[in-house]
Amino acid sequence: MGKIHFNHITKLFKEISIKNKIFIFYIVILGISLSIFTLLTISISNKAIIEKAQKNAGRELTLIDKSLMNLTRNCEDYARILSTENRLQNQLELVRNNDLNSIQNIDVEKTLKEVISNIVQPNTKMSAASIMSSKNILFDIGYADNLSVYSQFDNALIDKVVEIKSPVWTSLFKLKYRYGEEENVFAIAKSIIGKNTGARLGIAILYLKETEVASIYLNNIINENDKFFILDSENNIISTQDKDDLYQKFDEEKYLGKYKLDNIQNDESLIVNIDGIQTLVTLHKFDKLNWKIISTIPMNEITSENKGITRLIIIIGVACLVFAFIASYLLSYTISKPILNLVRIMKEIKQGNLGLRADFNANDEIGMLGDGFNSLMDRINKLLEQIYNEQRIKRENEFRLLQSQIKPHFLYNTIETIISFIKLDLKENAIMSAKYLAGFYRISLSKGNDIITIEDEMLLIKNYLSIQKLRYIEYMDYELYFDEEILKYQIPKLTLQPLVENSIYHGLKQKEDKGTLIIKGYKNEECVFIEVFDNGIGISPDKIDSILHSSAVQNKLTDFGVSSVDTRLKLLYGEEYGLKIESIVGEYTKVTVKLPATKL
């Protein structure tokens, strides 16, 4: 029954005119395409918004990090200022060296009160300050209750402050004030060292309220349900909006699910289900104090702005579908017959009959299309032939160029040089040679890329010349001068090596005394020029002409590296680029490479 039904539909479809077939086909294709496009667009926009939220969360935590860094540095600076204050140091020296009576103690405490009053609120963000003597006894000064300070500063912490000497931060604790109130604070302790005697005089302690730390991220909250946590090295909560969570262990199972804090990378974002709500969780590490900053943002707040975009996409999709419906009908009606004829011709051409041409005998657009198609096929045939010849020449040149540039004997000779250095106990030279060799081949291979930056080409040549100078120190010196602005422009890989090799072996090495190789790179208008100059034996005009204009068969293999560079540059960039050789026999040779100024 099903087969009969299918055959009936097939028969009806065959009886439909080609115009209607094209119309139906376009409607189906456009409907499916628009549906897929709409779904993909919605999906991509959601993904883009989430990625944007992740980046924003990372940037937000980075800003918090910077603000927290400024706050901690300011607090530490206040601790250093307090510990080096002259009046404080004089009083502590007096206490350390003498047993004071009660009147003298009162005078000391009065002076210390005056000193710390400049450091605490309202002059700074420090809520209070304490001074501990060298005998670990707190002076009865300031707002802090000494008993609550003693409970935090045990012997182990005091020893740590004395040993480290730089400011030491404690974890969060409750500080009781003399007037009865309690606050969550961080203590910043700094050992006081006598500037004149170098003796330990005591410890300066400053207190920073947790609310000062919290104000940093509270000012950055965008959404109402955003939440921030700051954790200490033991993953205890030391700052958050909900103060009831302070001193509690961070609930990894609730906020991270299957993930663990120690396994999360810096600035990494996770999407976690928290109490049934998909939430973006981002972690940033504050390395200075070994703290962790965590932000949680509900996903419904992130994607809420995408709902309007989704509606707009659907409206546009429906409008496009209606337009496509009308356009498909008109298009199928207008071009059905001649287009099918053109399709038939194209199918035959696709089968390999490239000599076939369209013949519509019409002066309308379809006739113009046929003429254009015929012209295009003629041009394609010519281009195919041209591309085939150019590719063949290019592959031959690149193959020969590779042979001339990365010659096995260079590797063998360098390895033999390294062995010789080792035998002569010139280990430093051997190490440097191996380093230069590795650098040369690392860049010359360059992950298979044929085009690299001039900066990489310069480093490659520098490695090559460094090896050659170790081998032929009696023949050559070299100098490299490249303008900074051209270093990011592109150059075919190993363009300069054959030119440098030619200068060494056929210029400088044939000279009786020591010679110099100078390579300069600069930009002029919209072109980059690189000059390879040597004061060797020079090249005759006939030889220059032979190098640049003779075929690979006529050139020797040593000359072909240079001519291959010229051919390769002309193939890649055009006839106006390539090499120019200037030389006077017995005096110098200068090879100039001309390239387009194109950034990689």
Secondary structure, DSSP 8 states (H G I E B T S, - for coil): -HHHHHHHHHHHHHHS-HHHHHHHHHHHHHHHHHHHHHHHHHHHHHHHHHHHHHHHHHHHHHHHHHHHHHHHHHHHHHHHHHHT-HHHHHHHHHHHHS---HHHHHHHHHHHHHHHHTTBTTSSSEEEEEEEETTS-B-S-SSB-HHHHHHH--HHHHHHHHHH-S-EE---EEEEBTTS-EEEEEEEEEEEE-TTT--EEEEEEEEEEHHHHHHHHHTT--STT-EEEEE-TT-BEEEESSGGGTTSB--HHHHHTT--GGGS-TT-EEEEEETTEEEEEEEEEETTTTEEEEEEEEHHHHHTTHHHHHHHHHHHHHHHHHHHHHHHHHHHHHHHHHHHHHHHHHHHHHTT-TT--------SHHHHHHHHHHHHHHHHHHHHHHHHHHHHHHHHHHHHHHHHHS-HHHHHHHHHHHHHHHHTT-HHHHHHHHHHHHHHHHHHHGGG-SEEEHHHHHHHHHHHHHHHHHH-TTTEEEEEEE-GGGTTBEEETTSSHHHHHHHIIIIITTSSS-EEEEEEEEEETTEEEEEEEE-SS---HHHHHHHHHS-TTTS-HHHHHHHHHHHHHHHHH-TT-EEEEEEETTTEEEEEEEEE--B-
